[in-house]
Amino acid sequence: MNSKAPLYQVIADTIKERIAAGIYKPGEKIPPIRCLTESFGVNKATVHKAFGCLKSEGLIENRVGSGSYVRFPEKIQTTPHLFDFRTDYLNEHFFPYRQAQSIFNELFEKEKAHALAPTPVEGDPELLRVLSGRYHLPVERMLIISGAQQGLDLVSKVFAAKISESILFENPTYPGAISLFRARHFVPLEEDGPDLTELDQRLTGPVRLFYTMPSVHNPTGISYSNAKKEALARRAREHSFYIIEDDYLGELKPPELRLVDIEPRHTIHIKSFAQTTLAGIRLGLMVVPEALYAQFLFAKFSSDITSSGLLQKFLREFLKNGLYARHIETLRRKTLNRRRRLQSLIEQFPFLSATPEQFGYSLWLKTSIALNLPHELWCRGEEFSFDPAYKPFIRLTFMHMDDATFIQALDYLHALLVRCGTPHPL
């Protein structure tokens, strides 16, 4: 710390260091002005000026009548670059546009204006039946939602009371969920699922929910072992909490046992189609325990009444005629091919290491040197965790580029890593 800095800057830097070290966690109240004036031996105006610096940097926020709190990070903001290793949606290059256009044309030809008609709150009945058959899920407990984020928002409405105090998260985890739920309690993630010892310690407190991505986890790309799934389901039964199972990219793997299969009475299953089709196709499905179905249906009605009827009809036909299944098979091959090429490049650099057995649209890497870049080419580990231990991690996505751009991006990435210089401690 600079001893010649003005006192307000010293106070601001001290608080910043404590936030970075996890002493002051997101959502927690920082010491009031009166305490800081006594601790630093300064007047209130000096502390006010320090708080102003912290607010301008987006580190703290005021809550009227309550004090100042550490801000939660916003969702990942993607800045377009020539080579995009940040965005985890598919490039439009992968989507079968001609076939999709034919489906839309046939819908309007056959249904006329009715193609745009609203659907019931729970979703288009035929689409629900098609999804139930493809994914072996109970139609009577299923809702069509406007993407996975809406599914999480419905959870926040149904479990509104003090939800940030009673929900557990994996560490690291999806930033959108952290921001929505104001996450405060985390369970470390191992290569086959959550650390059960740490989970058991957390379960001594009031836990109502556990948010998880057990198949193709974001950002790590790992998947839970069946043993860890069974263990988590057993704890949900014993401690009477609900598992939020976010099926992020499970279709990129062979079919496997899901938490909703093991413990349907304590699992809220969410699946989005935006990740496997296009970001603009904001549709997903949600299967909830029978005891909660009416509450979720009302929350859905209160949110937007119904998801897009036209998109639901499109998805219904896209699934029925086999186009979606063929699209997924093509996607699996493309993803595997790109992953192998990127891994081959990464293996040339001893300062980078990848978690084994990863799936999905990205590579989760640990670096033993500081990668100083003029702009954010990839996502940093701290975007997925408040734990300083994840500062040496990065997430490299590789499916938001067309084929020609991807080849150029590999050359660019190789040259960039070569220029990173002599390894030195972080």
C-alpha positions as CSV (number, residue, x, y, z in Angstrom):
1,M,0.0,0.0,0.0
2,N,1.3,3.5,-0.9
3,S,2.1,5.3,2.4
4,K,2.0,8.7,0.7
5,A,-1.6,8.2,-0.6
6,P,-4.3,10.4,0.9
7,L,-6.1,8.9,3.9
8,Y,-9.4,8.3,2.0
9,Q,-7.4,6.2,-0.6
10,V,-5.7,4.2,2.1
11,I,-9.2,3.3,3.6
12,A,-10.6,2.5,0.1
13,D,-7.5,0.3,-0.7
14,T,-7.8,-1.5,2.6
15,I,-11.5,-2.3,2.0
16,K,-10.7,-3.5,-1.6
17,E,-8.0,-5.8,-0.3
18,R,-10.5,-7.3,2.2
19,I,-13.1,-7.8,-0.5
20,A,-10.5,-9.5,-2.7
21,A,-9.4,-11.7,0.1
22,G,-12.9,-12.8,0.9
23,I,-13.0,-11.1,4.3
24,Y,-15.9,-9.0,3.1
25,K,-18.1,-11.3,0.9
26,P,-20.6,-10.2,-1.7
27,G,-23.9,-9.3,0.0
28,E,-22.3,-8.7,3.3
29,K,-22.5,-5.4,5.2
30,I,-19.1,-3.6,5.6
31,P,-18.3,-1.8,8.8
32,P,-20.3,1.4,9.3
33,I,-18.8,4.8,8.9
34,R,-18.6,5.3,12.7
35,C,-16.5,2.2,13.2
36,L,-14.1,3.1,10.4
37,T,-13.6,6.6,11.7
38,E,-12.5,5.1,15.0
39,S,-10.4,2.4,13.4
40,F,-8.5,4.8,11.1
41,G,-8.6,7.8,13.4
42,V,-10.2,10.0,10.7
43,N,-13.3,12.1,10.3
44,K,-16.6,11.1,8.7
45,A,-15.9,13.1,5.5
46,T,-12.7,11.1,4.8
47,V,-14.6,7.8,5.1
48,H,-17.5,9.1,3.0
49,K,-14.9,10.0,0.3
50,A,-13.4,6.4,0.5
51,F,-16.9,5.0,0.1
52,G,-17.4,7.2,-2.9
53,C,-14.3,5.7,-4.6
54,L,-15.5,2.2,-3.9
55,K,-19.0,2.9,-5.2
56,S,-17.6,4.5,-8.4
57,E,-15.6,1.2,-9.0
58,G,-18.7,-0.8,-8.5
59,L,-17.4,-2.6,-5.4
60,I,-20.1,-1.5,-2.9
61,E,-23.6,-0.3,-2.9
62,N,-25.8,1.7,-0.5
63,R,-29.1,0.3,0.9
64,V,-31.3,3.0,2.3
65,G,-31.6,2.8,6.1
66,S,-29.3,-0.2,6.2
67,G,-25.7,0.8,5.3
68,S,-23.1,-0.2,2.7
69,Y,-22.8,-3.7,1.2
70,V,-20.3,-5.5,-1.0
71,R,-21.9,-5.7,-4.5
72,F,-22.6,-8.9,-6.2
73,P,-20.9,-9.3,-9.6
74,E,-23.1,-8.8,-12.7
75,K,-23.6,-11.5,-15.2
76,I,-20.7,-12.0,-17.6
77,Q,-20.7,-9.2,-20.2
78,T,-19.3,-10.3,-23.6
79,T,-17.4,-7.7,-25.6
80,P,-17.1,-8.7,-29.2
81,H,-13.6,-9.3,-30.4
82,L,-12.3,-10.7,-33.7
83,F,-11.8,-14.1,-32.0
84,D,-14.4,-14.8,-29.3
85,F,-13.2,-17.2,-26.6
86,R,-15.8,-15.8,-24.1
87,T,-19.3,-16.4,-25.4
88,D,-20.7,-19.9,-24.6
89,Y,-23.6,-19.8,-27.1
90,L,-23.4,-21.5,-30.5
91,N,-22.4,-19.6,-33.6
92,E,-25.3,-19.2,-36.0
93,H,-23.1,-21.1,-38.5
94,F,-24.2,-24.4,-36.8
95,F,-27.9,-23.9,-37.1
96,P,-29.9,-25.6,-39.9
97,Y,-31.5,-22.4,-41.3
98,R,-33.0,-23.8,-44.4
99,Q,-34.8,-26.6,-42.6
100,A,-35.9,-24.1,-39.9
101,Q,-37.2,-21.7,-42.6
102,S,-39.3,-24.6,-44.1
103,I,-40.8,-25.3,-40.7
104,F,-41.9,-21.7,-40.2
105,N,-43.3,-21.5,-43.8
106,E,-45.3,-24.7,-43.2
107,L,-46.6,-23.4,-39.9
108,F,-47.9,-20.2,-41.4
109,E,-49.3,-22.1,-44.4
110,K,-51.1,-24.6,-42.3
111,E,-52.1,-22.5,-39.2
112,K,-52.3,-19.0,-40.7
113,A,-52.6,-16.4,-37.9
114,H,-53.2,-19.2,-35.4
115,A,-49.4,-19.9,-35.6
116,L,-49.0,-16.7,-33.5
117,A,-51.7,-17.5,-31.0
118,P,-50.8,-17.8,-27.3
119,T,-50.5,-21.2,-25.7
120,P,-51.6,-22.3,-22.2
121,V,-49.5,-21.1,-19.3
122,E,-47.8,-24.5,-18.9
123,G,-47.0,-24.6,-22.6
124,D,-48.2,-26.0,-26.0
125,P,-49.8,-29.4,-25.1
126,E,-48.3,-31.2,-28.1
127,L,-44.9,-29.8,-27.4
128,L,-45.1,-31.0,-23.8
129,R,-46.0,-34.5,-25.0
130,V,-43.1,-34.5,-27.5
131,L,-40.6,-33.3,-24.8
132,S,-41.9,-35.9,-22.4
133,G,-41.3,-38.7,-24.9
134,R,-37.8,-37.5,-25.9
135,Y,-36.5,-36.9,-22.4
136,H,-38.5,-39.4,-20.4
137,L,-40.0,-36.8,-18.1
138,P,-43.5,-36.6,-16.7
139,V,-45.7,-34.3,-18.8
140,E,-48.1,-33.6,-15.8
141,R,-45.3,-31.9,-13.9
142,M,-43.7,-30.1,-16.9
143,L,-43.7,-26.4,-17.8
144,I,-42.4,-24.6,-20.9
145,I,-40.3,-21.7,-19.9
146,S,-38.6,-18.8,-21.7
147,G,-35.1,-20.2,-21.2
148,A,-33.2,-21.5,-18.2
149,Q,-32.8,-18.0,-16.6
150,Q,-36.6,-17.7,-16.4
151,G,-36.6,-21.1,-14.7
152,L,-34.2,-19.8,-12.0
153,D,-36.3,-16.7,-11.7
154,L,-39.4,-18.8,-11.0
155,V,-37.5,-20.6,-8.3
156,S,-36.6,-17.3,-6.7
157,K,-40.2,-16.3,-6.7
158,V,-41.5,-19.6,-5.2
159,F,-38.8,-19.7,-2.5
160,A,-38.7,-15.9,-2.0
161,A,-38.2,-15.7,1.8
162,K,-34.5,-15.2,2.7
163,I,-33.5,-17.3,-0.3
164,S,-29.9,-16.1,-0.3
165,E,-29.4,-17.4,3.2
166,S,-30.8,-20.9,2.4
167,I,-29.5,-21.8,-1.0
168,L,-26.2,-23.7,-1.6
169,F,-24.0,-23.4,-4.8
170,E,-21.1,-25.3,-6.3
171,N,-17.8,-23.5,-6.2
172,P,-17.2,-22.4,-9.0
173,T,-20.6,-21.9,-10.6
174,Y,-22.8,-20.0,-13.2
175,P,-22.5,-16.2,-12.6
176,G,-26.2,-15.6,-13.7
177,A,-27.3,-17.7,-10.8
178,I,-25.0,-16.0,-8.3
179,S,-26.3,-12.6,-9.3
180,L,-30.0,-13.7,-9.3
181,F,-29.9,-15.4,-5.9
182,R,-27.4,-13.2,-4.2
183,A,-25.4,-16.3,-3.5
184,R,-23.5,-16.5,-0.2
185,H,-23.0,-20.2,0.6
186,F,-20.8,-22.5,-1.5
187,V,-19.6,-26.1,-1.6
188,P,-16.3,-26.9,-3.3
189,L,-16.5,-28.9,-6.5
190,E,-14.3,-31.9,-7.0
191,E,-13.6,-33.7,-10.3
192,D,-16.6,-36.0,-9.8
193,G,-19.0,-33.7,-8.0
194,P,-19.4,-31.8,-4.7
195,D,-17.1,-32.2,-1.7
196,L,-19.5,-34.3,0.5
197,T,-17.7,-33.5,3.7
198,E,-18.1,-29.8,3.1
199,L,-21.7,-30.3,2.0
200,D,-22.5,-32.1,5.2
201,Q,-21.0,-29.2,7.2
202,R,-23.2,-26.8,5.3
203,L,-26.3,-28.9,5.9
204,T,-26.1,-28.3,9.6
205,G,-27.6,-24.9,8.8
206,P,-31.0,-24.0,7.3
207,V,-30.8,-25.2,3.6
208,R,-33.8,-25.2,1.3
209,L,-32.1,-25.4,-2.1
210,F,-28.9,-26.7,-3.8
211,Y,-28.2,-25.3,-7.3
212,T,-26.2,-27.7,-9.4
213,M,-25.1,-28.5,-13.0
214,P,-24.3,-32.2,-12.7
215,S,-23.9,-32.9,-16.4
216,V,-21.4,-30.8,-18.3
217,H,-20.9,-28.2,-15.5
218,N,-20.3,-24.6,-16.4
219,P,-17.4,-23.5,-16.2
220,T,-15.4,-26.7,-15.4
221,G,-17.0,-29.0,-18.0
222,I,-17.0,-31.9,-15.5
223,S,-19.9,-34.3,-14.8
224,Y,-21.0,-35.9,-11.5
225,S,-20.3,-39.5,-10.9
226,N,-23.4,-41.6,-10.3
227,A,-22.1,-42.2,-6.7
228,K,-22.1,-38.4,-6.1
229,K,-25.6,-38.0,-7.6
230,E,-26.9,-40.8,-5.3
231,A,-25.2,-39.2,-2.3
232,L,-26.7,-35.8,-3.1
233,A,-30.2,-37.2,-3.7
234,R,-30.0,-39.1,-0.4
235,R,-29.1,-35.9,1.5
236,A,-31.9,-34.0,-0.2
237,R,-34.3,-36.7,1.2
238,E,-32.8,-36.7,4.7
239,H,-32.6,-32.9,5.1
240,S,-35.7,-32.0,3.1
241,F,-34.1,-29.6,0.6
242,Y,-34.7,-29.3,-3.1
243,I,-32.1,-29.8,-5.8
244,I,-32.1,-27.4,-8.7
245,E,-30.7,-29.5,-11.5
246,D,-29.7,-27.3,-14.4
247,D,-29.2,-29.5,-17.5
248,Y,-26.8,-27.1,-19.1
249,L,-25.4,-29.2,-22.0
250,G,-26.2,-32.8,-21.0
251,E,-27.1,-33.7,-24.6
252,L,-23.5,-33.5,-25.6
253,K,-22.9,-36.7,-23.6
254,P,-24.4,-40.1,-23.9
255,P,-27.6,-40.5,-21.9
256,E,-26.9,-40.8,-18.1
257,L,-28.7,-41.0,-14.8
258,R,-30.2,-37.7,-13.8
259,L,-31.0,-36.4,-10.3
260,V,-34.7,-36.0,-11.4
261,D,-34.6,-39.7,-12.1
262,I,-33.2,-40.6,-8.7
263,E,-35.2,-38.2,-6.5
264,P,-38.1,-36.7,-8.4
265,R,-39.8,-35.5,-5.2
266,H,-36.9,-33.2,-4.3
267,T,-35.6,-32.2,-7.7
268,I,-36.4,-29.2,-9.9
269,H,-35.1,-30.0,-13.3
270,I,-34.4,-27.2,-15.8
271,K,-33.3,-27.5,-19.4
272,S,-32.7,-24.8,-22.0
273,F,-32.7,-25.1,-25.8
274,A,-31.0,-21.8,-26.4
275,Q,-27.6,-23.5,-25.7
276,T,-28.1,-26.2,-28.3
277,T,-29.9,-24.1,-31.0
278,L,-29.6,-20.3,-31.1
279,A,-29.4,-17.8,-28.3
280,G,-32.6,-16.2,-29.6
281,I,-34.6,-19.4,-29.2
282,R,-35.4,-18.6,-25.6
283,L,-37.3,-21.8,-24.7
284,G,-36.7,-24.5,-22.1
285,L,-38.5,-27.0,-20.0
286,M,-38.9,-27.3,-16.3
287,V,-40.1,-30.3,-14.3
288,V,-41.0,-29.7,-10.7
289,P,-42.1,-31.9,-7.8
290,E,-45.8,-32.6,-7.7
291,A,-46.1,-30.7,-4.4
292,L,-44.8,-27.5,-5.9
293,Y,-46.4,-27.6,-9.4
294,A,-49.3,-25.2,-8.6
295,Q,-46.9,-22.7,-7.1
296,F,-44.7,-22.7,-10.1
297,L,-47.6,-22.5,-12.5
298,F,-48.9,-19.4,-10.7
299,A,-45.3,-17.9,-10.7
300,K,-45.1,-18.5,-14.5
301,F,-48.5,-16.8,-15.0
302,S,-47.4,-13.9,-12.9
303,S,-44.1,-13.5,-14.8
304,D,-45.2,-13.5,-18.5
305,I,-48.5,-15.6,-18.7
306,T,-47.0,-17.7,-21.6
307,S,-43.8,-18.3,-23.5
308,S,-43.7,-17.5,-27.3
309,G,-46.4,-19.6,-29.0
310,L,-44.7,-19.4,-32.4
311,L,-41.4,-20.6,-31.0
312,Q,-43.1,-23.4,-29.2
313,K,-44.8,-24.6,-32.3
314,F,-41.5,-24.3,-34.2
315,L,-39.6,-26.4,-31.6
316,R,-42.4,-28.9,-31.6
317,E,-42.0,-29.6,-35.3
318,F,-38.2,-29.3,-35.1
319,L,-38.3,-32.2,-32.6
320,K,-41.0,-34.3,-34.3
321,N,-39.4,-34.5,-37.7
322,G,-36.1,-35.6,-36.4
323,L,-34.2,-32.4,-37.3
324,Y,-33.2,-31.7,-33.7
325,A,-31.8,-35.2,-33.1
326,R,-29.7,-34.9,-36.3
327,H,-28.6,-31.4,-35.3
328,I,-27.4,-32.7,-31.9
329,E,-25.4,-35.6,-33.5
330,T,-23.7,-33.1,-35.7
331,L,-23.1,-30.8,-32.8
332,R,-21.5,-33.6,-30.8
333,R,-19.0,-34.4,-33.6
334,K,-18.2,-30.7,-34.1
335,T,-17.7,-30.0,-30.4
336,L,-15.5,-33.1,-30.0
337,N,-13.3,-32.2,-33.0
338,R,-12.8,-28.6,-31.9
339,R,-12.1,-29.6,-28.3
340,R,-9.4,-32.0,-29.5
341,R,-7.7,-29.3,-31.6
342,L,-7.8,-26.8,-28.9
343,Q,-6.4,-29.3,-26.3
344,S,-3.6,-30.2,-28.7
345,L,-2.6,-26.5,-28.8
346,I,-2.9,-26.1,-25.0
347,E,-0.7,-29.1,-24.4
348,Q,2.2,-27.2,-26.0
349,F,2.3,-24.8,-23.1
350,P,3.5,-26.3,-19.8
351,F,2.1,-23.3,-17.8
352,L,-1.5,-24.4,-18.8
353,S,-3.3,-27.5,-17.5
354,A,-6.9,-28.7,-18.1
355,T,-9.2,-30.6,-15.9
356,P,-9.6,-34.1,-17.4
357,E,-12.9,-35.5,-18.8
358,Q,-14.4,-32.2,-19.8
359,F,-17.4,-31.8,-22.1
360,G,-19.2,-28.8,-23.5
361,Y,-18.3,-25.7,-25.5
362,S,-15.3,-24.6,-23.4
363,L,-12.0,-25.6,-21.8
364,W,-11.4,-24.9,-18.1
365,L,-7.7,-24.2,-17.6
366,K,-5.4,-23.4,-14.8
367,T,-2.4,-21.2,-15.5
368,S,0.8,-21.1,-13.5
369,I,1.8,-17.7,-14.9
370,A,0.1,-14.3,-15.1
371,L,-1.5,-13.9,-18.5
372,N,-1.6,-10.1,-19.0
373,L,-3.7,-9.1,-21.9
374,P,-4.8,-5.8,-23.3
375,H,-8.4,-7.0,-23.4
376,E,-10.5,-9.8,-22.0
377,L,-10.1,-12.5,-24.6
378,W,-11.5,-15.2,-22.3
379,C,-13.4,-15.4,-19.0
380,R,-11.4,-15.2,-15.8
381,G,-11.9,-17.7,-13.0
382,E,-13.1,-15.0,-10.6
383,E,-16.1,-14.4,-12.8
384,F,-17.4,-17.8,-11.6
385,S,-16.3,-17.7,-8.0
386,F,-15.6,-15.3,-5.1
387,D,-12.8,-17.6,-3.9
388,P,-9.3,-16.2,-4.6
389,A,-8.1,-19.7,-5.3
390,Y,-9.8,-19.5,-8.8
391,K,-7.8,-16.4,-9.9
392,P,-5.3,-18.6,-11.8
393,F,-8.2,-20.2,-13.9
394,I,-9.6,-19.2,-17.3
395,R,-12.5,-20.5,-19.4
396,L,-11.9,-20.7,-23.1
397,T,-15.0,-21.2,-25.2
398,F,-14.7,-22.4,-28.8
399,M,-18.1,-22.7,-30.4
400,H,-19.1,-19.1,-31.1
401,M,-17.0,-19.0,-34.3
402,D,-17.6,-20.4,-37.7
403,D,-15.1,-22.9,-39.0
404,A,-12.8,-20.5,-40.9
405,T,-12.7,-18.1,-38.0
406,F,-11.9,-21.0,-35.5
407,I,-8.8,-22.0,-37.6
408,Q,-7.6,-18.4,-37.6
409,A,-8.4,-18.1,-33.8
410,L,-6.1,-21.1,-33.0
411,D,-3.2,-19.4,-34.8
412,Y,-3.9,-16.2,-33.0
413,L,-4.2,-17.9,-29.6
414,H,-0.9,-19.8,-30.2
415,A,1.0,-16.6,-31.1
416,L,-0.5,-14.9,-28.0
417,L,0.5,-17.6,-25.6
418,V,4.0,-17.7,-27.1
419,R,4.3,-14.0,-26.4
420,C,3.2,-14.4,-22.8
421,G,6.9,-14.5,-21.9
422,T,8.9,-16.3,-19.2
423,P,6.7,-17.9,-16.6
424,H,6.6,-16.1,-13.3
425,P,4.6,-16.5,-10.1
426,L,1.1,-15.1,-10.1
